[in-house]
Amino acid sequence: MPTRENSATRILLTSVCRPLGERHGDGPSVGYELLFGQVTRAQGLFSPRANHIHFSLEYIAENLEAPATVLQYPSMAELVRELRKGYDYVGVSFLLATFHRMKEVVALIREHAPSSRIVLGGYGTVLNDEVLAPFADHVCREEGVGFFRRLLGEPAIAMPYGHPLIVSRMRVFGREASRTGMVFAGLGCPNGCDFCCTSYFFKRKHVRLLPTGRDIYRVIERYLEIEPGMSIVVLDEDFLLNRKRAMEFRDCVLAGGRPLSIFAFASVRAISQYTVTQILEMGIDGLWIGYEGTRSGFAKQSGRPVEEIFAEFREHGIGILASMIVGLPYQTPEIIDAELSGLLALKPNLTQFLIYGPTPGTPFFDRIMKEGLLHRELAEDPEAYYRKCSGFAAMVAHPAMGPEAIEAAQARCFREDFKRLGPSIYRSVETWLLGYLRLKDSSSLFLRKKAARFASEIRKAYPAFLAGRLFGPTPGVRRGIADLEARIHRALGRPTWVERFQSIAAVGFAAWTGLTLRLGLFQHPRLIRHTFRMPEESRPAGAWHHLKRQTPAAHQVEVELRPESTVWVRVRGRLAAAGAERLVADLREALRRTEDRLILDLRRLLHADPHAAEHLAEGLRAYRDRIRVVMPRTGEFAALAAVLALYR
């Protein structure tokens, strides 16, 4: 029977259960990864790997007052174990393609937590109440924080909401290559492409979770406090469409003086409002652009010729992920091949090819159903239709092609992209090289800093080239990788002995990656479990929270748990020697009990006893490799800064 630790309303938010994927009865691309599952699905061992969680669950939990737990990809056994702890509400996030998985989760809730009320959310809720009523007590078809706060009787709060810090790790050849902070800037899109679920889910309105450019920059600053060079993804369907917000953000970036690395989503229409310099000054060096089709006629494609945008941006170091639609009514196999060749001639870093498919709530779906164009077997079996809503199944009668021809054309697009242009990881490095060469002698100090950042990223990629020369998909691609490597060495210097050794190791990692893919080994993530305002914590937070209870009156301590096992400790007020000695003892104990990294923020100190710095420096020396100290900027603290210089 479920057990309850206290009487407060408790919330459990969960994704569907693992394992997911074609080997487990799901549609193509259904899984945990956008790149490996869709964009780079033909690139095998060269595909960058990054698991993507259901961000909305973390975001909602962050902004409630009730205690909450979030599960990302639990196994059925892990979900049952959590359900037995007793929750008043269980929220389940799902997509149309995981409708069958949602049903499994609901069955487990009703068996093991029969008193819990079930809330369904996510884009799967485009289905109507008649379909979803058997599985839910409540359905969320809107921005989730406002919905849940009303459901729980909590007062409304204004945007911007509290922003959780979520860091995504990207791996190449099984090794971590970068860490990326996720920024949730907006929901929905006003462009209204007839197939777009996200646009019509929010009724063609743009919900600005971060209303101003300064709001966006403040969130990014929090990520940079964790790791100064962290990459950023801004999640907003058409980030650059609102010029006022984007230019305010640019002003903040320029004022900050740091060359950021941001990936964002934008349309040709939105991009056409800016110069390439303005885009770079925002920190943007990666964009997802809808190429769609040369005759698709979507409003978002109006503006500058796409050929100009792709060429100019590439020359300035801005990589492009281009998405193309297969199966548009005007297309034939020959037209698809011609459009593919035109797109690949623009040399995008990454490409996505999805089949034109109908989603409930969109104009395309309404027209297909009105005209009876949905394939009969899908019209007669809705759950079969839901399962195929992954972008990899032809579901609609086409004037020139059968479903097999459309699906074959899609597969051919992915293969030809890899065969002609090679692995995306080397395309990205080449774009950085072009950007470096273009900007390194710029009259703008900010752009010269951006060039230096490009150079740093290129240098990190040195060890990947030997594997590319050995395992590239064709002789031409392998020669191209070797030529790129030679160009880089001329521009940035020959590899060191350490980098040569890393290259040899990378070959082994690449070979192992290929083997695990063939055998289907280690392809599923572990459970991620986070708690919010719960008596028990997801990690030993008690080791840190006691700092707030035991500090002397002369100074105060604030503790914030950050992602990546990072703890931010702010000390304010007046730090006396005795207070510093006690603070050191508490910090040492917390560091001993955990493996967390500590950022000790002293910027709010009003005064510090000279001996306080000595206590801090000497007392924390054993943990110096896990500590970063942020110092006050006033001259009064020069002695403190000198003593703690090794921690900065």
C-alpha positions in Angstrom: 0.0 0.0 0.0 1.2 3.6 -0.6 2.8 5.3 2.3 2.7 9.0 3.1 5.5 10.9 4.9 3.5 14.0 5.5 0.0 15.4 4.8 1.0 18.0 2.2 -0.3 17.6 -1.3 2.4 15.8 -3.3 3.0 15.7 -7.0 4.7 13.2 -9.2 5.6 14.1 -12.7 6.9 11.4 -15.0 7.8 10.6 -18.6 6.8 7.4 -20.2 8.9 4.3 -19.2 12.0 3.0 -20.8 13.1 1.0 -22.8 12.0 2.9 -25.9 12.9 2.4 -29.6 12.2 0.3 -32.6 13.5 -2.8 -31.0 10.9 -2.4 -28.3 7.9 -1.8 -30.6 8.0 1.9 -31.1 8.1 3.9 -34.3 11.3 5.1 -36.0 13.0 8.0 -34.2 11.0 7.4 -30.9 13.6 7.4 -28.2 15.7 9.7 -26.0 17.8 11.5 -28.6 17.0 14.1 -31.2 20.3 13.9 -33.1 21.0 10.2 -33.2 17.3 9.4 -33.5 16.5 11.8 -36.3 19.0 14.4 -37.6 22.1 12.2 -37.7 20.4 8.8 -37.8 22.4 7.6 -40.8 25.8 8.7 -39.3 26.2 5.7 -37.0 29.3 5.9 -34.8 29.9 9.5 -35.9 26.6 10.7 -34.6 26.8 13.0 -31.6 24.8 11.6 -28.7 22.8 13.5 -26.1 19.8 12.3 -24.1 16.9 14.7 -24.0 14.6 14.7 -21.0 11.0 16.0 -20.8 12.1 19.6 -19.9 8.5 20.7 -19.1 8.4 18.4 -16.1 11.4 20.0 -14.4 10.1 23.4 -15.3 6.7 22.9 -13.8 8.1 21.3 -10.6 10.4 24.2 -10.1 7.4 26.6 -10.1 5.0 24.9 -7.8 4.7 25.3 -4.0 3.7 21.7 -3.4 6.4 19.1 -2.9 7.1 17.4 -6.2 9.2 14.6 -7.7 10.2 14.3 -11.3 11.1 11.0 -13.0 12.8 11.0 -16.4 12.5 7.6 -18.3 11.9 5.3 -15.3 11.7 1.6 -15.8 8.3 0.1 -14.9 9.8 -1.2 -11.6 11.3 2.2 -10.8 7.9 3.9 -11.5 6.0 1.4 -9.3 8.5 1.9 -6.5 7.9 5.7 -6.6 4.1 5.4 -6.9 4.0 3.4 -3.7 5.4 6.4 -1.8 2.0 8.0 -2.2 1.2 11.0 -4.4 -2.0 13.0 -4.8 -1.4 13.8 -8.4 0.6 12.0 -11.0 1.3 13.9 -14.2 2.3 12.0 -17.4 4.0 13.6 -20.4 3.7 11.9 -23.7 3.6 12.4 -27.5 1.2 11.0 -30.1 3.8 8.4 -31.0 4.1 7.3 -27.4 0.3 7.1 -26.8 0.7 3.3 -26.2 3.4 4.0 -23.7 1.2 6.5 -21.8 -1.5 3.7 -21.5 1.1 1.5 -19.8 2.0 4.2 -17.3 -1.6 4.9 -16.5 -2.3 1.2 -15.9 0.6 1.1 -13.4 -0.7 4.2 -11.6 -4.2 2.8 -11.3 -2.9 -0.5 -10.0 -0.3 0.8 -7.5 -1.6 4.3 -6.6 -5.4 4.0 -7.2 -6.1 7.2 -5.1 -3.8 9.4 -7.2 -5.4 11.7 -9.7 -3.9 11.5 -13.2 -3.0 14.5 -15.3 -2.0 14.1 -18.9 0.2 16.6 -20.6 2.6 17.1 -23.6 1.8 17.3 -27.3 0.0 14.0 -27.1 -2.9 15.9 -25.6 -3.8 17.3 -29.1 -6.2 14.3 -29.0 -9.7 15.2 -27.9 -11.4 14.5 -24.6 -13.3 11.5 -25.9 -10.0 9.7 -26.6 -8.2 10.8 -23.4 -11.0 10.7 -20.9 -10.5 7.0 -20.1 -6.9 7.6 -19.1 -7.0 10.9 -17.1 -8.7 12.9 -14.5 -7.3 16.2 -15.9 -5.7 17.1 -19.2 -3.3 20.0 -19.6 -3.4 21.6 -23.1 -1.7 24.9 -22.2 1.4 26.4 -20.5 1.9 23.9 -17.7 2.9 26.1 -14.7 -0.3 28.2 -14.8 -2.4 25.0 -15.3 -0.9 23.1 -12.3 -1.0 26.1 -10.0 -4.7 26.5 -10.7 -5.3 22.8 -10.3 -3.6 22.9 -6.9 -5.2 26.1 -5.7 -1.9 28.0 -5.7 -2.0 31.7 -6.5 -1.0 32.7 -10.0 2.6 34.0 -10.5 3.9 36.4 -13.2 6.4 35.6 -15.8 9.3 35.2 -15.9 8.8 32.1 -13.8 11.6 30.5 -11.9 14.0 28.9 -14.4 15.5 25.5 -13.6 19.1 25.0 -14.7 19.2 21.9 -16.9 22.5 20.8 -18.5 22.7 18.5 -21.5 25.8 16.5 -22.1 26.9 15.7 -25.7 29.1 12.7 -26.4 31.2 11.9 -29.4 32.7 8.4 -29.7 31.2 7.8 -26.2 33.3 10.6 -24.6 31.8 13.9 -23.3 32.4 16.6 -25.9 30.4 19.5 -24.5 27.9 20.6 -21.9 24.9 22.8 -22.9 22.6 24.9 -20.8 19.0 24.8 -21.8 17.1 28.1 -21.8 13.3 28.0 -22.1 12.5 31.3 -23.7 9.1 30.7 -25.2 6.3 28.3 -26.3 4.3 28.3 -29.5 4.8 30.0 -32.9 2.7 32.5 -34.8 4.0 31.4 -38.2 1.2 28.8 -38.6 2.7 26.3 -41.0 -0.2 24.0 -41.8 1.6 20.9 -40.4 3.0 22.4 -37.2 1.6 21.0 -34.0 3.5 23.4 -31.8 2.0 26.4 -33.6 -1.6 25.3 -33.4 -1.3 23.8 -29.9 -0.9 27.3 -28.6 -3.4 28.7 -31.2 -0.7 30.5 -33.1 0.3 32.6 -30.1 3.8 33.0 -28.7 4.0 32.5 -25.0 7.1 34.4 -23.8 8.3 32.5 -20.8 11.2 35.0 -20.7 9.6 38.2 -21.8 12.6 40.4 -22.3 16.1 40.0 -23.8 17.5 40.8 -20.3 15.5 38.0 -18.8 17.1 35.6 -21.3 20.6 36.9 -20.6 20.1 36.6 -16.8 19.4 32.9 -17.2 22.4 32.4 -19.4 24.6 34.2 -16.8 23.5 31.6 -14.2 24.7 28.8 -16.5 28.0 30.6 -17.1 28.5 30.8 -13.3 28.6 27.1 -13.3 31.0 26.8 -16.3 32.2 30.0 -18.0 32.5 28.4 -21.4 29.2 26.5 -21.4 27.3 26.3 -24.6 23.6 27.4 -24.6 20.5 26.3 -26.5 17.6 28.8 -26.5 14.4 26.9 -26.9 11.9 29.1 -28.7 10.2 28.1 -31.9 11.3 31.3 -33.8 13.6 33.1 -31.4 14.6 35.9 -33.7 11.0 36.8 -34.8 10.6 39.4 -32.0 13.3 41.9 -33.0 12.9 44.1 -30.0 13.6 41.2 -27.5 16.4 39.9 -29.7 18.2 43.2 -30.0 17.8 43.9 -26.2 19.4 40.5 -25.7 22.3 41.5 -28.1 22.9 44.6 -26.1 23.2 42.6 -22.9 25.7 40.2 -24.6 27.8 43.0 -25.8 27.7 44.7 -22.5 28.8 41.5 -20.8 31.8 41.3 -23.2 31.9 37.5 -23.4 31.6 35.7 -26.7 28.8 33.2 -26.1 28.0 30.0 -28.1 24.3 29.8 -28.6 22.1 27.5 -30.8 18.7 28.8 -31.6 15.7 28.2 -33.8 14.8 30.8 -36.5 12.9 31.2 -39.8 14.2 32.8 -42.9 11.7 35.6 -42.4 13.0 36.3 -38.9 16.7 36.0 -39.8 16.2 38.5 -42.7 15.7 41.3 -40.1 19.3 41.2 -39.0 22.9 41.4 -40.4 25.2 38.5 -39.8 27.2 40.7 -37.5 24.2 41.3 -35.3 23.6 37.6 -35.1 27.2 37.0 -34.0 27.0 39.7 -31.5 24.0 37.9 -29.9 26.4 35.0 -29.4 24.6 32.8 -31.9 26.8 30.4 -33.9 24.2 27.7 -34.6 20.7 28.0 -36.1 17.9 25.5 -37.0 16.3 26.8 -40.2 13.3 25.3 -42.0 14.3 24.8 -45.6 11.2 22.5 -46.1 10.9 22.6 -49.9 11.6 25.0 -52.7 7.9 25.2 -53.6 6.3 24.6 -50.2 5.3 28.3 -49.9 5.2 28.6 -46.1 5.0 32.3 -44.9 8.1 31.8 -42.7 10.3 31.3 -45.8 9.8 34.8 -47.1 12.8 37.2 -46.9 16.3 36.9 -48.1 17.2 34.1 -50.6 18.1 31.0 -48.6 21.2 30.5 -50.6 22.6 33.9 -49.5 21.8 33.2 -45.8 23.5 29.8 -45.8 26.6 31.0 -47.6 27.1 34.1 -45.6 26.4 32.5 -42.2 28.8 29.6 -43.0 31.6 31.9 -43.9 31.2 33.7 -40.6 31.2 30.5 -38.5 27.5 30.1 -38.0 26.4 26.5 -38.4 23.0 25.6 -39.8 20.7 22.6 -39.1 18.4 22.6 -42.1 15.1 20.7 -42.0 13.5 19.5 -45.2 10.0 17.9 -45.8 9.6 14.8 -47.9 6.1 14.0 -49.4 4.8 17.4 -50.1 2.0 17.2 -52.7 4.0 18.7 -55.5 7.0 16.4 -55.0 8.0 13.4 -57.1 11.1 11.3 -56.5 12.9 13.4 -59.1 11.9 16.6 -57.4 12.9 15.4 -54.0 16.4 14.4 -55.4 16.7 17.8 -57.0 15.7 19.6 -53.8 18.1 17.4 -51.8 21.0 18.3 -54.2 20.2 22.0 -53.9 20.2 21.8 -50.1 23.4 19.8 -49.8 25.1 22.3 -52.2 24.6 24.8 -49.4 26.6 22.6 -47.0 24.5 22.6 -43.9 26.2 21.2 -40.8 23.2 19.0 -40.0 20.1 18.1 -41.9 16.7 16.6 -40.9 14.3 15.0 -43.3 10.8 14.3 -42.1 7.7 13.1 -43.9 4.8 15.5 -44.4 2.3 14.2 -41.9 -1.0 15.2 -40.3 -1.3 16.0 -36.6 -4.7 16.6 -34.9 -5.4 20.3 -34.4 -3.5 21.5 -37.5 -5.1 22.7 -40.8 -3.4 19.9 -42.7 -5.0 17.3 -40.5 -8.4 18.9 -40.9 -8.1 18.9 -44.7 -6.8 15.3 -44.8 -9.7 14.1 -42.7 -12.3 16.1 -44.6 -11.0 14.8 -48.0 -10.6 11.2 -46.7 -6.9 11.1 -47.6 -5.6 9.3 -44.5 -4.7 5.7 -45.4 -7.6 3.4 -44.7 -5.8 1.1 -42.3 -4.9 4.1 -40.2 -8.3 5.7 -40.3 -9.8 2.4 -39.1 -7.2 1.9 -36.4 -6.5 5.3 -34.6 -3.9 3.8 -32.3 -1.9 2.5 -35.3 -2.0 6.1 -36.7 -0.8 7.5 -33.4 2.2 5.1 -33.3 3.2 6.2 -36.8 3.2 9.9 -35.9 7.0 10.1 -35.7 7.8 11.8 -39.0 9.0 8.5 -40.5 5.8 7.1 -42.0 3.8 8.1 -45.1 0.2 8.2 -43.9 -1.6 10.3 -46.5 -2.6 9.5 -50.1 -0.2 11.3 -52.4 -0.9 12.4 -56.0 2.4 11.0 -57.4 3.9 8.5 -54.9 2.9 5.6 -52.8 3.9 5.3 -49.1 6.8 3.0 -49.9 8.3 5.5 -52.4 8.0 8.4 -49.9 9.6 6.4 -47.1 12.4 5.2 -49.5 13.0 8.8 -50.6 13.4 9.9 -47.0 15.9 7.1 -46.2 17.8 8.0 -49.4 18.0 11.7 -48.2 19.6 10.7 -45.0 22.1 8.3 -46.7 23.0 10.8 -49.4 23.6 13.6 -46.8 26.1 11.4 -45.0 27.7 10.0 -48.2 28.2 13.4 -49.9 28.9 15.7 -47.0 30.3 13.3 -44.4 29.9 13.3 -40.6 28.3 16.4 -39.1 31.0 16.7 -36.5 33.6 17.6 -39.1 31.3 19.9 -41.0 30.9 21.8 -37.8 34.6 22.1 -37.3 35.0 23.3 -40.8 32.4 26.1 -40.2 34.3 27.1 -37.1 37.5 27.3 -39.1 35.8 29.5 -41.7 34.5 31.7 -38.9 37.9 31.9 -37.2 39.7 32.9 -40.4 37.0 35.5 -41.2 36.8 37.1 -37.7 40.4 36.9 -36.3 41.5 40.2 -37.8 38.1 42.0 -37.3 38.1 45.6 -36.2 35.6 44.6 -33.5 37.3 43.3 -30.3 34.1 41.3 -29.5 34.3 39.5 -32.9 38.0 38.8 -32.4 37.1 37.2 -29.1 34.5 35.1 -30.9 37.3 34.0 -33.3 39.4 33.0 -30.4 36.5 30.9 -29.1 36.2 29.2 -32.5 39.9 28.4 -32.3 39.5 26.9 -28.9 36.7 24.7 -30.0 38.6 23.6 -33.1 41.6 22.7 -31.0 39.4 20.4 -28.8 38.5 18.5 -32.0 42.0 17.6 -33.0 41.8 14.1 -31.5 38.7 13.2 -33.7 40.4 13.5 -37.1 42.3 10.2 -37.2 39.0 8.2 -36.6 37.4 10.2 -39.4 40.3 9.4 -41.8 40.0 5.8 -41.0 36.2 5.2 -40.7 34.6 7.9 -42.9 31.8 6.6 -45.2 33.5 7.0 -48.6 37.1 7.5 -49.9 36.0 11.1 -50.9 34.8 11.9 -47.4 38.0 10.5 -45.9 40.1 12.6 -48.2 38.0 15.6 -47.3 38.5 15.1 -43.6 42.3 14.8 -44.1 42.3 18.0 -46.2 40.3 19.8 -43.4 42.8 18.6 -40.8 45.7 19.9 -42.9 44.0 23.3 -43.3 43.4 23.5 -39.5 47.1 22.6 -38.8 48.2 25.4 -41.1 45.9 27.9 -39.3 46.3 26.8 -35.7 49.4 24.7 -35.5 50.4 21.0 -35.4 49.0 18.7 -32.7 50.9 18.2 -29.5 52.1 14.7 -28.4 49.2 14.6 -26.0 46.7 15.3 -28.8 48.4 12.6 -31.0 47.9 10.1 -28.2 44.3 11.2 -27.7 43.8 10.6 -31.5 44.8 7.0 -31.1 42.6 6.6 -28.1 39.7 8.1 -30.1 40.0 5.4 -32.7 39.5 2.8 -30.0 36.5 4.7 -28.6 35.0 5.1 -32.1 35.4 1.4 -32.8 33.8 0.5 -29.5 30.9 2.9 -30.2 30.3 1.2 -33.5 30.3 -2.2 -31.8 27.8 -1.1 -29.2 25.5 0.2 -31.9 25.5 -3.0 -33.8 24.8 -5.1 -30.7 22.3 -2.6 -29.2 24.4 -2.3 -26.0 24.2 0.6 -23.5 21.6 2.5 -25.6 19.2 3.4 -22.8 19.6 6.1 -20.2 19.4 5.6 -16.5 16.6 7.0 -14.4 16.9 10.7 -13.6 15.1 11.5 -10.4 14.8 15.0 -9.0 12.8 16.2 -6.0 11.5 19.7 -5.2 10.6 20.8 -1.7 10.5 17.2 -0.5 11.6 16.0 3.0 14.2 13.8 1.3 16.5 15.2 -1.4 17.8 13.8 -4.7 21.4 14.1 -3.4 22.9 14.7 0.0 21.7 18.3 0.2 21.6 18.2 4.0 25.4 18.4 3.9 25.0 21.9 2.5 21.8 23.2 3.9 23.0 23.1 7.5 25.4 26.0 6.6 22.5 28.3 6.7 21.5 27.3 10.2 24.9 27.4 11.9 26.4 30.8 10.7 27.2 33.5 13.3 25.1 36.7 13.2 28.0 38.7 11.7 27.6 37.0 8.3 24.9 35.1 6.5 25.1 32.2 4.1 22.8 31.3 1.2 23.0 27.9 -0.4 21.8 27.0 -3.9 22.1 23.6 -5.4 23.0 23.8 -9.1 23.2 21.2 -11.9 26.3 19.2 -12.6 26.8 18.5 -8.9 27.6 22.2 -8.3 26.8 24.1 -5.1 26.7 27.9 -5.0 27.4 29.3 -1.5 27.0 33.0 -1.1 28.4 34.7 2.0 27.2 38.2 2.8 27.7 40.7 5.6 30.9 41.0 7.8 33.2 37.9 8.0 35.2 37.8 11.2 38.0 35.3 11.9 36.0 33.2 14.2 33.1 33.1 11.7 35.5 32.1 8.9 36.9 29.3 11.0 33.4 27.9 11.6 32.4 28.4 8.0 35.5 26.5 6.9 34.7 23.6 9.2 31.2 23.3 7.8 32.4 23.6 4.2 35.1 20.9 4.7 32.5 18.6 6.2 30.1 19.1 3.3 32.9 18.6 0.7 34.0 15.4 2.6 30.5 14.0 2.5 29.8 14.8 -1.2 31.6 14.9 -4.5 30.1 18.3 -5.4 32.0 21.3 -6.8 31.8 24.4 -4.6 31.5 28.0 -5.9 32.2 30.3 -2.9 30.7 33.7 -3.7 32.1 36.5 -1.6 30.8 39.4 -3.7 28.3 40.5 -1.1 30.8 40.8 1.8 30.9 44.2 3.4 34.0 43.6 5.4 36.4 40.7 6.0 38.9 40.3 8.9 42.4 39.8 7.5 42.7 36.5 9.3 39.4 35.3 7.7 41.1 34.9 4.3 43.9 32.9 5.9 41.4 30.6 7.6 39.6 30.1 4.3 42.7 29.5 2.2 44.4 27.1 4.6 41.3 25.3 5.7 40.0 24.5 2.2 43.4 23.8 0.6 42.8 20.0 0.5 39.7 20.6 -1.7 41.1 23.3 -3.9 40.6 21.4 -7.2 36.8 21.4 -6.5 36.5 25.1 -5.4 36.1 28.3 -7.3 36.0 31.6 -5.3 34.2 34.7 -6.7 35.7 37.8 -5.2 34.4 41.3 -4.4 35.5 43.9 -6.8 36.4 46.7 -4.4 39.9 47.5 -3.4 39.2 47.0 0.3 39.4 43.2 -0.4 42.8 43.2 -2.1 44.4 41.2 0.7 41.6 38.7 0.7 42.0 38.4 -3.1 45.7 37.8 -2.8 45.4 35.1 -0.3 42.6 33.3 -2.3 44.1 33.8 -5.7 44.8 30.1 -6.2 41.0 29.4 -5.9 40.0 31.9 -8.6 
